[in-house]
């Protein structure tokens, strides 16, 4: 195998390993399983959107002062 191919595969492996470790740590903190933790990342879009609206409204009110 070429040295470049080995480097690319090693890089992909470490990125995947980092992702898995991150999910496991965050799942442990939130007391969720691996799949539940990943699902929780994508189920929060409504909560984030309302937070952004509140933040934007606060900035507009601040700039009016």
C-alpha positions in Angstrom: 0.0 0.0 0.0 1.0 3.5 -0.7 2.1 5.7 2.2 -0.6 8.2 1.2 -3.4 5.6 1.3 -2.2 4.5 4.8 -2.2 8.1 6.0 -5.7 8.8 4.6 -7.1 5.6 6.2 -5.4 6.3 9.5 -6.8 9.9 9.5 -10.4 8.6 8.8 -10.0 6.0 11.5 -9.0 8.6 14.1 -11.8 10.9 13.1 -14.3 8.1 13.5 -12.7 7.1 16.8 -12.9 10.6 18.0 -16.6 10.8 17.1 -17.4 7.5 18.8 -15.6 8.6 22.0 -17.3 11.9 22.0 -20.8 10.3 21.6 -20.0 7.9 24.4 -18.8 10.6 26.8 -21.8 12.9 26.0 -24.1 9.9 26.3 -22.6 9.1 29.7 -23.1 12.6 30.9 -26.7 12.8 29.7 -27.4 9.2 30.8 -28.3 8.1 27.2 -27.3 5.2 25.0 -25.1 5.7 21.9 -28.1 5.9 19.5 -30.2 8.0 21.8 -27.4 10.6 22.2 -27.0 10.9 18.4 -30.8 11.3 18.0 -30.8 14.0 20.7 -28.4 16.1 18.6 -31.0 16.2 15.8 -34.2 16.4 17.8 -33.3 19.8 19.4 -33.8 21.9 16.3 -37.1 23.4 17.6 -35.5 24.3 20.9 -32.5 25.9 19.3 -34.7 27.9 16.9 -36.8 29.4 19.7 -33.6 30.3 21.6 -32.3 32.1 18.5 -35.6 34.1 18.2 -35.3 35.1 21.9 -31.7 36.0 21.5 -32.4 38.1 18.4 -35.3 39.9 20.1 -33.0 40.7 23.1 -30.4 42.1 20.8 -32.9 44.3 19.0 -34.3 45.5 22.4 -30.7 46.2 23.6 -29.9 48.3 20.5 -33.0 50.4 20.9 -31.8 51.6 24.3 
